[in-house]
Amino acid sequence: MIKQRVDLEVEATFTVDGNVIPHDIIYNDRVLHITRILRTRKYCPPMISCFAPTELTVLIEGKERQLYFEPSSNKWFSVKDIYN
């Protein structure tokens, strides 16, 4: 199994105190609404090229998903498993 970084388009709010709050993910012409942020932590997934991202565990359509924000590049991404 190989892990692949998938860049995402995310609608988010940046608060005055420096927090970022994602609201929606736009992926394959679909809008996926983030209903809740469950937790955040500084974490870089293994085998993924990134620099000091924040991992957000979010609730989308009733399922927990991991979403990453890389502040050095201002990019959002997720990680997809590729099976050989």
PyMOL Python script that loads the backbone (N, CA, C, O; Angstrom):
from pymol import cmd

cmd.read_pdbstr("""\
ATOM      1  N   MET A   1       0.841  -1.180   0.000  1.00  0.00           N
ATOM      2  CA  MET A   1       0.000   0.000   0.000  1.00  0.00           C
ATOM      3  C   MET A   1       0.887   1.245   0.000  1.00  0.00           C
ATOM      4  O   MET A   1       1.880   1.319   0.724  1.00  0.00           O
ATOM      5  N   ILE A   2       0.515   2.195  -0.808  1.00  0.00           N
ATOM      6  CA  ILE A   2       1.220   3.464  -0.931  1.00  0.00           C
ATOM      7  C   ILE A   2       0.254   4.573  -0.520  1.00  0.00           C
ATOM      8  O   ILE A   2      -0.942   4.507  -0.802  1.00  0.00           O
ATOM      9  N   LYS A   3       0.784   5.578   0.141  1.00  0.00           N
ATOM     10  CA  LYS A   3      -0.037   6.732   0.517  1.00  0.00           C
ATOM     11  C   LYS A   3       0.239   7.870  -0.458  1.00  0.00           C
ATOM     12  O   LYS A   3       1.387   8.124  -0.822  1.00  0.00           O
ATOM     13  N   GLN A   4      -0.813   8.542  -0.871  1.00  0.00           N
ATOM     14  CA  GLN A   4      -0.691   9.630  -1.838  1.00  0.00           C
ATOM     15  C   GLN A   4      -1.357  10.888  -1.286  1.00  0.00           C
ATOM     16  O   GLN A   4      -2.457  10.837  -0.736  1.00  0.00           O
ATOM     17  N   ARG A   5      -0.679  11.998  -1.443  1.00  0.00           N
ATOM     18  CA  ARG A   5      -1.216  13.301  -1.033  1.00  0.00           C
ATOM     19  C   ARG A   5      -2.211  13.765  -2.097  1.00  0.00           C
ATOM     20  O   ARG A   5      -1.930  13.703  -3.294  1.00  0.00           O
ATOM     21  N   VAL A   6      -3.377  14.230  -1.645  1.00  0.00           N
ATOM     22  CA  VAL A   6      -4.412  14.741  -2.547  1.00  0.00           C
ATOM     23  C   VAL A   6      -4.690  16.182  -2.145  1.00  0.00           C
ATOM     24  O   VAL A   6      -5.255  16.428  -1.079  1.00  0.00           O
ATOM     25  N   ASP A   7      -4.300  17.136  -2.987  1.00  0.00           N
ATOM     26  CA  ASP A   7      -4.554  18.545  -2.691  1.00  0.00           C
ATOM     27  C   ASP A   7      -6.041  18.834  -2.801  1.00  0.00           C
ATOM     28  O   ASP A   7      -6.732  18.297  -3.667  1.00  0.00           O
ATOM     29  N   LEU A   8      -6.527  19.698  -1.901  1.00  0.00           N
ATOM     30  CA  LEU A   8      -7.957  19.998  -1.828  1.00  0.00           C
ATOM     31  C   LEU A   8      -8.219  21.491  -1.882  1.00  0.00           C
ATOM     32  O   LEU A   8      -7.379  22.307  -1.503  1.00  0.00           O
ATOM     33  N   GLU A   9      -9.402  21.825  -2.362  1.00  0.00           N
ATOM     34  CA  GLU A   9      -9.901  23.195  -2.277  1.00  0.00           C
ATOM     35  C   GLU A   9     -10.809  23.245  -1.054  1.00  0.00           C
ATOM     36  O   GLU A   9     -11.758  22.468  -0.949  1.00  0.00           O
ATOM     37  N   VAL A  10     -10.522  24.158  -0.129  1.00  0.00           N
ATOM     38  CA  VAL A  10     -11.265  24.238   1.126  1.00  0.00           C
ATOM     39  C   VAL A  10     -11.709  25.676   1.355  1.00  0.00           C
ATOM     40  O   VAL A  10     -10.928  26.614   1.196  1.00  0.00           O
ATOM     41  N   GLU A  11     -12.966  25.833   1.728  1.00  0.00           N
ATOM     42  CA  GLU A  11     -13.460  27.137   2.159  1.00  0.00           C
ATOM     43  C   GLU A  11     -13.299  27.197   3.670  1.00  0.00           C
ATOM     44  O   GLU A  11     -13.826  26.351   4.394  1.00  0.00           O
ATOM     45  N   ALA A  12     -12.570  28.197   4.140  1.00  0.00           N
ATOM     46  CA  ALA A  12     -12.256  28.279   5.565  1.00  0.00           C
ATOM     47  C   ALA A  12     -12.250  29.734   6.018  1.00  0.00           C
ATOM     48  O   ALA A  12     -12.157  30.660   5.212  1.00  0.00           O
ATOM     49  N   THR A  13     -12.351  29.902   7.323  1.00  0.00           N
ATOM     50  CA  THR A  13     -12.257  31.213   7.953  1.00  0.00           C
ATOM     51  C   THR A  13     -10.979  31.255   8.775  1.00  0.00           C
ATOM     52  O   THR A  13     -10.687  30.331   9.534  1.00  0.00           O
ATOM     53  N   PHE A  14     -10.225  32.325   8.620  1.00  0.00           N
ATOM     54  CA  PHE A  14      -9.046  32.561   9.441  1.00  0.00           C
ATOM     55  C   PHE A  14      -9.428  33.612  10.472  1.00  0.00           C
ATOM     56  O   PHE A  14      -9.760  34.742  10.113  1.00  0.00           O
ATOM     57  N   THR A  15      -9.386  33.253  11.744  1.00  0.00           N
ATOM     58  CA  THR A  15      -9.829  34.159  12.795  1.00  0.00           C
ATOM     59  C   THR A  15      -8.720  35.145  13.170  1.00  0.00           C
ATOM     60  O   THR A  15      -7.555  34.935  12.832  1.00  0.00           O
ATOM     61  N   VAL A  16      -9.082  36.203  13.860  1.00  0.00           N
ATOM     62  CA  VAL A  16      -8.115  37.220  14.253  1.00  0.00           C
ATOM     63  C   VAL A  16      -7.080  36.687  15.237  1.00  0.00           C
ATOM     64  O   VAL A  16      -5.979  37.231  15.326  1.00  0.00           O
ATOM     65  N   ASP A  17      -7.417  35.634  15.974  1.00  0.00           N
ATOM     66  CA  ASP A  17      -6.448  35.065  16.909  1.00  0.00           C
ATOM     67  C   ASP A  17      -5.578  33.974  16.272  1.00  0.00           C
ATOM     68  O   ASP A  17      -4.847  33.275  16.972  1.00  0.00           O
ATOM     69  N   GLY A  18      -5.658  33.832  14.956  1.00  0.00           N
ATOM     70  CA  GLY A  18      -4.751  32.934  14.246  1.00  0.00           C
ATOM     71  C   GLY A  18      -5.267  31.529  14.000  1.00  0.00           C
ATOM     72  O   GLY A  18      -4.551  30.705  13.431  1.00  0.00           O
ATOM     73  N   ASN A  19      -6.475  31.239  14.410  1.00  0.00           N
ATOM     74  CA  ASN A  19      -7.040  29.913  14.164  1.00  0.00           C
ATOM     75  C   ASN A  19      -7.631  29.835  12.763  1.00  0.00           C
ATOM     76  O   ASN A  19      -8.023  30.845  12.179  1.00  0.00           O
ATOM     77  N   VAL A  20      -7.687  28.628  12.243  1.00  0.00           N
ATOM     78  CA  VAL A  20      -8.305  28.397  10.945  1.00  0.00           C
ATOM     79  C   VAL A  20      -9.459  27.424  11.152  1.00  0.00           C
ATOM     80  O   VAL A  20      -9.312  26.395  11.812  1.00  0.00           O
ATOM     81  N   ILE A  21     -10.608  27.768  10.577  1.00  0.00           N
ATOM     82  CA  ILE A  21     -11.804  26.944  10.734  1.00  0.00           C
ATOM     83  C   ILE A  21     -12.312  26.562   9.345  1.00  0.00           C
ATOM     84  O   ILE A  21     -12.881  27.399   8.645  1.00  0.00           O
ATOM     85  N   PRO A  22     -12.110  25.297   8.936  1.00  0.00           N
ATOM     86  CA  PRO A  22     -12.614  24.871   7.625  1.00  0.00           C
ATOM     87  C   PRO A  22     -14.130  24.658   7.672  1.00  0.00           C
ATOM     88  O   PRO A  22     -14.666  24.191   8.677  1.00  0.00           O
ATOM     89  N   HIS A  23     -14.816  25.003   6.578  1.00  0.00           N
ATOM     90  CA  HIS A  23     -16.271  24.861   6.509  1.00  0.00           C
ATOM     91  C   HIS A  23     -16.699  23.844   5.458  1.00  0.00           C
ATOM     92  O   HIS A  23     -17.543  22.987   5.721  1.00  0.00           O
ATOM     93  N   ASP A  24     -16.113  23.942   4.270  1.00  0.00           N
ATOM     94  CA  ASP A  24     -16.500  23.075   3.166  1.00  0.00           C
ATOM     95  C   ASP A  24     -15.273  22.637   2.375  1.00  0.00           C
ATOM     96  O   ASP A  24     -14.289  23.370   2.271  1.00  0.00           O
ATOM     97  N   ILE A  25     -15.349  21.426   1.819  1.00  0.00           N
ATOM     98  CA  ILE A  25     -14.321  20.908   0.915  1.00  0.00           C
ATOM     99  C   ILE A  25     -14.969  20.787  -0.452  1.00  0.00           C
ATOM    100  O   ILE A  25     -16.070  20.251  -0.575  1.00  0.00           O
ATOM    101  N   ILE A  26     -14.296  21.280  -1.476  1.00  0.00           N
ATOM    102  CA  ILE A  26     -14.767  21.130  -2.846  1.00  0.00           C
ATOM    103  C   ILE A  26     -13.873  20.086  -3.497  1.00  0.00           C
ATOM    104  O   ILE A  26     -12.670  20.297  -3.655  1.00  0.00           O
ATOM    105  N   TYR A  27     -14.475  18.943  -3.880  1.00  0.00           N
ATOM    106  CA  TYR A  27     -13.703  17.830  -4.437  1.00  0.00           C
ATOM    107  C   TYR A  27     -14.527  17.155  -5.530  1.00  0.00           C
ATOM    108  O   TYR A  27     -15.666  16.752  -5.296  1.00  0.00           O
ATOM    109  N   ASN A  28     -13.952  17.035  -6.710  1.00  0.00           N
ATOM    110  CA  ASN A  28     -14.646  16.417  -7.854  1.00  0.00           C
ATOM    111  C   ASN A  28     -16.022  17.036  -8.086  1.00  0.00           C
ATOM    112  O   ASN A  28     -17.010  16.324  -8.260  1.00  0.00           O
ATOM    113  N   ASP A  29     -16.077  18.357  -8.089  1.00  0.00           N
ATOM    114  CA  ASP A  29     -17.311  19.115  -8.324  1.00  0.00           C
ATOM    115  C   ASP A  29     -18.388  18.870  -7.270  1.00  0.00           C
ATOM    116  O   ASP A  29     -19.563  19.152  -7.509  1.00  0.00           O
ATOM    117  N   ARG A  30     -18.001  18.352  -6.112  1.00  0.00           N
ATOM    118  CA  ARG A  30     -18.927  18.160  -4.995  1.00  0.00           C
ATOM    119  C   ARG A  30     -18.520  19.064  -3.846  1.00  0.00           C
ATOM    120  O   ARG A  30     -17.332  19.292  -3.618  1.00  0.00           O
ATOM    121  N   VAL A  31     -19.496  19.575  -3.129  1.00  0.00           N
ATOM    122  CA  VAL A  31     -19.227  20.353  -1.919  1.00  0.00           C
ATOM    123  C   VAL A  31     -19.542  19.454  -0.730  1.00  0.00           C
ATOM    124  O   VAL A  31     -20.674  19.001  -0.559  1.00  0.00           O
ATOM    125  N   LEU A  32     -18.528  19.204   0.085  1.00  0.00           N
ATOM    126  CA  LEU A  32     -18.688  18.374   1.271  1.00  0.00           C
ATOM    127  C   LEU A  32     -18.625  19.287   2.489  1.00  0.00           C
ATOM    128  O   LEU A  32     -17.610  19.936   2.739  1.00  0.00           O
ATOM    129  N   HIS A  33     -19.717  19.330   3.240  1.00  0.00           N
ATOM    130  CA  HIS A  33     -19.799  20.235   4.390  1.00  0.00           C
ATOM    131  C   HIS A  33     -19.182  19.580   5.627  1.00  0.00           C
ATOM    132  O   HIS A  33     -19.506  18.442   5.967  1.00  0.00           O
ATOM    133  N   ILE A  34     -18.305  20.303   6.283  1.00  0.00           N
ATOM    134  CA  ILE A  34     -17.695  19.854   7.536  1.00  0.00           C
ATOM    135  C   ILE A  34     -18.654  20.250   8.656  1.00  0.00           C
ATOM    136  O   ILE A  34     -18.859  21.434   8.925  1.00  0.00           O
ATOM    137  N   THR A  35     -19.233  19.247   9.297  1.00  0.00           N
ATOM    138  CA  THR A  35     -20.231  19.534  10.327  1.00  0.00           C
ATOM    139  C   THR A  35     -19.600  19.801  11.689  1.00  0.00           C
ATOM    140  O   THR A  35     -20.194  20.460  12.542  1.00  0.00           O
ATOM    141  N   ARG A  36     -18.379  19.277  11.885  1.00  0.00           N
ATOM    142  CA  ARG A  36     -17.751  19.463  13.201  1.00  0.00           C
ATOM    143  C   ARG A  36     -16.260  19.174  13.120  1.00  0.00           C
ATOM    144  O   ARG A  36     -15.830  18.279  12.393  1.00  0.00           O
ATOM    145  N   ILE A  37     -15.478  19.936  13.871  1.00  0.00           N
ATOM    146  CA  ILE A  37     -14.053  19.646  14.041  1.00  0.00           C
ATOM    147  C   ILE A  37     -13.927  18.896  15.354  1.00  0.00           C
ATOM    148  O   ILE A  37     -14.284  19.417  16.411  1.00  0.00           O
ATOM    149  N   LEU A  38     -13.419  17.669  15.288  1.00  0.00           N
ATOM    150  CA  LEU A  38     -13.331  16.824  16.484  1.00  0.00           C
ATOM    151  C   LEU A  38     -12.031  17.051  17.253  1.00  0.00           C
ATOM    152  O   LEU A  38     -12.034  17.081  18.483  1.00  0.00           O
ATOM    153  N   ARG A  39     -10.915  17.212  16.528  1.00  0.00           N
ATOM    154  CA  ARG A  39      -9.631  17.471  17.197  1.00  0.00           C
ATOM    155  C   ARG A  39      -8.619  18.007  16.184  1.00  0.00           C
ATOM    156  O   ARG A  39      -8.761  17.831  14.974  1.00  0.00           O
ATOM    157  N   THR A  40      -7.604  18.660  16.719  1.00  0.00           N
ATOM    158  CA  THR A  40      -6.501  19.166  15.892  1.00  0.00           C
ATOM    159  C   THR A  40      -5.192  18.809  16.575  1.00  0.00           C
ATOM    160  O   THR A  40      -5.113  18.716  17.800  1.00  0.00           O
ATOM    161  N   ARG A  41      -4.165  18.610  15.752  1.00  0.00           N
ATOM    162  CA  ARG A  41      -2.821  18.355  16.276  1.00  0.00           C
ATOM    163  C   ARG A  41      -1.816  18.613  15.170  1.00  0.00           C
ATOM    164  O   ARG A  41      -2.156  18.585  13.987  1.00  0.00           O
ATOM    165  N   LYS A  42      -0.573  18.864  15.564  1.00  0.00           N
ATOM    166  CA  LYS A  42       0.518  18.993  14.603  1.00  0.00           C
ATOM    167  C   LYS A  42       0.957  17.580  14.241  1.00  0.00           C
ATOM    168  O   LYS A  42       1.385  16.822  15.112  1.00  0.00           O
ATOM    169  N   TYR A  43       0.855  17.218  12.961  1.00  0.00           N
ATOM    170  CA  TYR A  43       1.183  15.856  12.561  1.00  0.00           C
ATOM    171  C   TYR A  43       1.405  15.789  11.058  1.00  0.00           C
ATOM    172  O   TYR A  43       0.634  16.348  10.278  1.00  0.00           O
ATOM    173  N   CYS A  44       2.473  15.095  10.660  1.00  0.00           N
ATOM    174  CA  CYS A  44       2.756  14.843   9.248  1.00  0.00           C
ATOM    175  C   CYS A  44       2.589  13.347   8.996  1.00  0.00           C
ATOM    176  O   CYS A  44       3.298  12.544   9.603  1.00  0.00           O
ATOM    177  N   PRO A  45       1.677  12.958   8.123  1.00  0.00           N
ATOM    178  CA  PRO A  45       1.470  11.540   7.879  1.00  0.00           C
ATOM    179  C   PRO A  45       2.727  10.879   7.294  1.00  0.00           C
ATOM    180  O   PRO A  45       3.444  11.503   6.511  1.00  0.00           O
ATOM    181  N   PRO A  46       2.995   9.629   7.666  1.00  0.00           N
ATOM    182  CA  PRO A  46       4.171   8.929   7.131  1.00  0.00           C
ATOM    183  C   PRO A  46       4.101   8.815   5.612  1.00  0.00           C
ATOM    184  O   PRO A  46       3.023   8.665   5.037  1.00  0.00           O
ATOM    185  N   MET A  47       5.247   8.889   4.982  1.00  0.00           N
ATOM    186  CA  MET A  47       5.408   8.729   3.531  1.00  0.00           C
ATOM    187  C   MET A  47       4.777   9.861   2.718  1.00  0.00           C
ATOM    188  O   MET A  47       4.583   9.714   1.511  1.00  0.00           O
ATOM    189  N   ILE A  48       4.454  10.982   3.358  1.00  0.00           N
ATOM    190  CA  ILE A  48       3.874  12.125   2.655  1.00  0.00           C
ATOM    191  C   ILE A  48       4.829  13.300   2.793  1.00  0.00           C
ATOM    192  O   ILE A  48       5.321  13.590   3.884  1.00  0.00           O
ATOM    193  N   SER A  49       5.082  13.964   1.688  1.00  0.00           N
ATOM    194  CA  SER A  49       5.957  15.127   1.701  1.00  0.00           C
ATOM    195  C   SER A  49       5.166  16.357   2.148  1.00  0.00           C
ATOM    196  O   SER A  49       4.266  16.818   1.446  1.00  0.00           O
ATOM    197  N   CYS A  50       5.514  16.881   3.326  1.00  0.00           N
ATOM    198  CA  CYS A  50       4.837  18.067   3.839  1.00  0.00           C
ATOM    199  C   CYS A  50       5.723  18.707   4.903  1.00  0.00           C
ATOM    200  O   CYS A  50       6.661  18.087   5.404  1.00  0.00           O
ATOM    201  N   PHE A  51       5.412  19.950   5.238  1.00  0.00           N
ATOM    202  CA  PHE A  51       6.216  20.676   6.208  1.00  0.00           C
ATOM    203  C   PHE A  51       5.326  21.224   7.318  1.00  0.00           C
ATOM    204  O   PHE A  51       4.590  22.189   7.111  1.00  0.00           O
ATOM    205  N   ALA A  52       5.395  20.607   8.494  1.00  0.00           N
ATOM    206  CA  ALA A  52       4.704  21.050   9.718  1.00  0.00           C
ATOM    207  C   ALA A  52       3.209  21.305   9.542  1.00  0.00           C
ATOM    208  O   ALA A  52       2.726  22.382   9.894  1.00  0.00           O
ATOM    209  N   PRO A  53       2.469  20.335   9.005  1.00  0.00           N
ATOM    210  CA  PRO A  53       1.027  20.562   8.848  1.00  0.00           C
ATOM    211  C   PRO A  53       0.264  20.367  10.143  1.00  0.00           C
ATOM    212  O   PRO A  53       0.753  19.751  11.090  1.00  0.00           O
ATOM    213  N   THR A  54      -0.937  20.902  10.162  1.00  0.00           N
ATOM    214  CA  THR A  54      -1.889  20.641  11.229  1.00  0.00           C
ATOM    215  C   THR A  54      -2.876  19.612  10.708  1.00  0.00           C
ATOM    216  O   THR A  54      -3.445  19.773   9.628  1.00  0.00           O
ATOM    217  N   GLU A  55      -3.074  18.548  11.487  1.00  0.00           N
ATOM    218  CA  GLU A  55      -4.069  17.545  11.132  1.00  0.00           C
ATOM    219  C   GLU A  55      -5.364  17.885  11.855  1.00  0.00           C
ATOM    220  O   GLU A  55      -5.374  18.089  13.069  1.00  0.00           O
ATOM    221  N   LEU A  56      -6.441  17.944  11.108  1.00  0.00           N
ATOM    222  CA  LEU A  56      -7.753  18.175  11.691  1.00  0.00           C
ATOM    223  C   LEU A  56      -8.586  16.925  11.457  1.00  0.00           C
ATOM    224  O   LEU A  56      -8.744  16.484  10.319  1.00  0.00           O
ATOM    225  N   THR A  57      -9.110  16.361  12.517  1.00  0.00           N
ATOM    226  CA  THR A  57     -10.065  15.264  12.380  1.00  0.00           C
ATOM    227  C   THR A  57     -11.433  15.919  12.375  1.00  0.00           C
ATOM    228  O   THR A  57     -11.826  16.580  13.336  1.00  0.00           O
ATOM    229  N   VAL A  58     -12.154  15.725  11.273  1.00  0.00           N
ATOM    230  CA  VAL A  58     -13.425  16.414  11.071  1.00  0.00           C
ATOM    231  C   VAL A  58     -14.532  15.398  10.815  1.00  0.00           C
ATOM    232  O   VAL A  58     -14.275  14.236  10.501  1.00  0.00           O
ATOM    233  N   LEU A  59     -15.748  15.856  10.956  1.00  0.00           N
ATOM    234  CA  LEU A  59     -16.917  15.037  10.688  1.00  0.00           C
ATOM    235  C   LEU A  59     -17.548  15.528   9.388  1.00  0.00           C
ATOM    236  O   LEU A  59     -17.964  16.682   9.283  1.00  0.00           O
ATOM    237  N   ILE A  60     -17.613  14.626   8.391  1.00  0.00           N
ATOM    238  CA  ILE A  60     -18.212  14.926   7.091  1.00  0.00           C
ATOM    239  C   ILE A  60     -19.202  13.816   6.779  1.00  0.00           C
ATOM    240  O   ILE A  60     -18.834  12.643   6.724  1.00  0.00           O
ATOM    241  N   GLU A  61     -20.452  14.190   6.574  1.00  0.00           N
ATOM    242  CA  GLU A  61     -21.511  13.220   6.274  1.00  0.00           C
ATOM    243  C   GLU A  61     -21.517  12.067   7.282  1.00  0.00           C
ATOM    244  O   GLU A  61     -21.698  10.910   6.904  1.00  0.00           O
ATOM    245  N   GLY A  62     -21.318  12.389   8.567  1.00  0.00           N
ATOM    246  CA  GLY A  62     -21.365  11.404   9.622  1.00  0.00           C
ATOM    247  C   GLY A  62     -20.128  10.539   9.783  1.00  0.00           C
ATOM    248  O   GLY A  62     -20.118   9.634  10.618  1.00  0.00           O
ATOM    249  N   LYS A  63     -19.073  10.798   8.995  1.00  0.00           N
ATOM    250  CA  LYS A  63     -17.857   9.993   9.066  1.00  0.00           C
ATOM    251  C   LYS A  63     -16.667  10.849   9.457  1.00  0.00           C
ATOM    252  O   LYS A  63     -16.546  12.001   9.041  1.00  0.00           O
ATOM    253  N   GLU A  64     -15.774  10.256  10.276  1.00  0.00           N
ATOM    254  CA  GLU A  64     -14.543  10.957  10.641  1.00  0.00           C
ATOM    255  C   GLU A  64     -13.559  10.899   9.483  1.00  0.00           C
ATOM    256  O   GLU A  64     -13.351   9.848   8.876  1.00  0.00           O
ATOM    257  N   ARG A  65     -12.961  12.044   9.190  1.00  0.00           N
ATOM    258  CA  ARG A  65     -11.957  12.146   8.126  1.00  0.00           C
ATOM    259  C   ARG A  65     -10.806  12.997   8.624  1.00  0.00           C
ATOM    260  O   ARG A  65     -10.988  13.857   9.486  1.00  0.00           O
ATOM    261  N   GLN A  66      -9.613  12.758   8.079  1.00  0.00           N
ATOM    262  CA  GLN A  66      -8.451  13.578   8.403  1.00  0.00           C
ATOM    263  C   GLN A  66      -8.220  14.563   7.263  1.00  0.00           C
ATOM    264  O   GLN A  66      -8.256  14.209   6.085  1.00  0.00           O
ATOM    265  N   LEU A  67      -7.986  15.791   7.651  1.00  0.00           N
ATOM    266  CA  LEU A  67      -7.741  16.894   6.737  1.00  0.00           C
ATOM    267  C   LEU A  67      -6.497  17.596   7.242  1.00  0.00           C
ATOM    268  O   LEU A  67      -6.322  17.742   8.451  1.00  0.00           O
ATOM    269  N   TYR A  68      -5.629  18.034   6.342  1.00  0.00           N
ATOM    270  CA  TYR A  68      -4.360  18.647   6.745  1.00  0.00           C
ATOM    271  C   TYR A  68      -4.249  20.045   6.155  1.00  0.00           C
ATOM    272  O   TYR A  68      -4.638  20.292   5.013  1.00  0.00           O
ATOM    273  N   PHE A  69      -3.704  20.958   6.967  1.00  0.00           N
ATOM    274  CA  PHE A  69      -3.418  22.310   6.502  1.00  0.00           C
ATOM    275  C   PHE A  69      -1.932  22.563   6.712  1.00  0.00           C
ATOM    276  O   PHE A  69      -1.410  22.411   7.816  1.00  0.00           O
ATOM    277  N   GLU A  70      -1.261  22.952   5.633  1.00  0.00           N
ATOM    278  CA  GLU A  70       0.174  23.234   5.657  1.00  0.00           C
ATOM    279  C   GLU A  70       0.369  24.752   5.590  1.00  0.00           C
ATOM    280  O   GLU A  70       0.293  25.327   4.504  1.00  0.00           O
ATOM    281  N   PRO A  71       0.619  25.413   6.727  1.00  0.00           N
ATOM    282  CA  PRO A  71       0.686  26.873   6.748  1.00  0.00           C
ATOM    283  C   PRO A  71       1.808  27.465   5.909  1.00  0.00           C
ATOM    284  O   PRO A  71       1.677  28.584   5.412  1.00  0.00           O
ATOM    285  N   SER A  72       2.909  26.739   5.743  1.00  0.00           N
ATOM    286  CA  SER A  72       4.024  27.295   4.974  1.00  0.00           C
ATOM    287  C   SER A  72       3.666  27.497   3.497  1.00  0.00           C
ATOM    288  O   SER A  72       4.223  28.374   2.837  1.00  0.00           O
ATOM    289  N   SER A  73       2.733  26.685   2.980  1.00  0.00           N
ATOM    290  CA  SER A  73       2.314  26.812   1.581  1.00  0.00           C
ATOM    291  C   SER A  73       0.863  27.269   1.451  1.00  0.00           C
ATOM    292  O   SER A  73       0.379  27.496   0.342  1.00  0.00           O
ATOM    293  N   ASN A  74       0.165  27.404   2.585  1.00  0.00           N
ATOM    294  CA  ASN A  74      -1.273  27.732   2.596  1.00  0.00           C
ATOM    295  C   ASN A  74      -2.087  26.730   1.789  1.00  0.00           C
ATOM    296  O   ASN A  74      -3.036  27.109   1.102  1.00  0.00           O
ATOM    297  N   LYS A  75      -1.718  25.449   1.867  1.00  0.00           N
ATOM    298  CA  LYS A  75      -2.422  24.408   1.117  1.00  0.00           C
ATOM    299  C   LYS A  75      -3.096  23.421   2.050  1.00  0.00           C
ATOM    300  O   LYS A  75      -2.611  23.127   3.142  1.00  0.00           O
ATOM    301  N   TRP A  76      -4.232  22.920   1.583  1.00  0.00           N
ATOM    302  CA  TRP A  76      -4.987  21.874   2.254  1.00  0.00           C
ATOM    303  C   TRP A  76      -4.791  20.580   1.491  1.00  0.00           C
ATOM    304  O   TRP A  76      -4.664  20.591   0.267  1.00  0.00           O
ATOM    305  N   PHE A  77      -4.764  19.456   2.210  1.00  0.00           N
ATOM    306  CA  PHE A  77      -4.674  18.165   1.535  1.00  0.00           C
ATOM    307  C   PHE A  77      -5.233  17.060   2.420  1.00  0.00           C
ATOM    308  O   PHE A  77      -5.433  17.236   3.622  1.00  0.00           O
ATOM    309  N   SER A  78      -5.479  15.917   1.789  1.00  0.00           N
ATOM    310  CA  SER A  78      -5.829  14.695   2.520  1.00  0.00           C
ATOM    311  C   SER A  78      -4.879  13.612   2.035  1.00  0.00           C
ATOM    312  O   SER A  78      -4.046  13.854   1.162  1.00  0.00           O
ATOM    313  N   VAL A  79      -5.002  12.438   2.593  1.00  0.00           N
ATOM    314  CA  VAL A  79      -4.122  11.327   2.221  1.00  0.00           C
ATOM    315  C   VAL A  79      -5.005  10.170   1.766  1.00  0.00           C
ATOM    316  O   VAL A  79      -5.981   9.806   2.422  1.00  0.00           O
ATOM    317  N   LYS A  80      -4.629   9.607   0.624  1.00  0.00           N
ATOM    318  CA  LYS A  80      -5.394   8.508   0.025  1.00  0.00           C
ATOM    319  C   LYS A  80      -4.511   7.268  -0.028  1.00  0.00           C
ATOM    320  O   LYS A  80      -3.340   7.358  -0.396  1.00  0.00           O
ATOM    321  N   ASP A  81      -5.060   6.117   0.334  1.00  0.00           N
ATOM    322  CA  ASP A  81      -4.318   4.858   0.238  1.00  0.00           C
ATOM    323  C   ASP A  81      -4.454   4.295  -1.176  1.00  0.00           C
ATOM    324  O   ASP A  81      -5.558   4.189  -1.709  1.00  0.00           O
ATOM    325  N   ILE A  82      -3.329   3.939  -1.771  1.00  0.00           N
ATOM    326  CA  ILE A  82      -3.306   3.315  -3.099  1.00  0.00           C
ATOM    327  C   ILE A  82      -2.843   1.876  -2.913  1.00  0.00           C
ATOM    328  O   ILE A  82      -1.769   1.627  -2.365  1.00  0.00           O
ATOM    329  N   TYR A  83      -3.646   0.949  -3.364  1.00  0.00           N
ATOM    330  CA  TYR A  83      -3.298  -0.460  -3.245  1.00  0.00           C
ATOM    331  C   TYR A  83      -2.691  -0.956  -4.545  1.00  0.00           C
ATOM    332  O   TYR A  83      -3.188  -0.656  -5.631  1.00  0.00           O
ATOM    333  N   ASN A  84      -1.608  -1.720  -4.422  1.00  0.00           N
ATOM    334  CA  ASN A  84      -0.935  -2.246  -5.616  1.00  0.00           C
ATOM    335  C   ASN A  84      -1.639  -3.470  -6.146  1.00  0.00           C
ATOM    336  O   ASN A  84      -1.211  -4.044  -7.147  1.00  0.00           O
TER     337      ASN A  84
END
""", "prot")
cmd.dss("prot")
cmd.show_as("cartoon", "prot")
cmd.util.cbc("prot")
cmd.orient("prot")
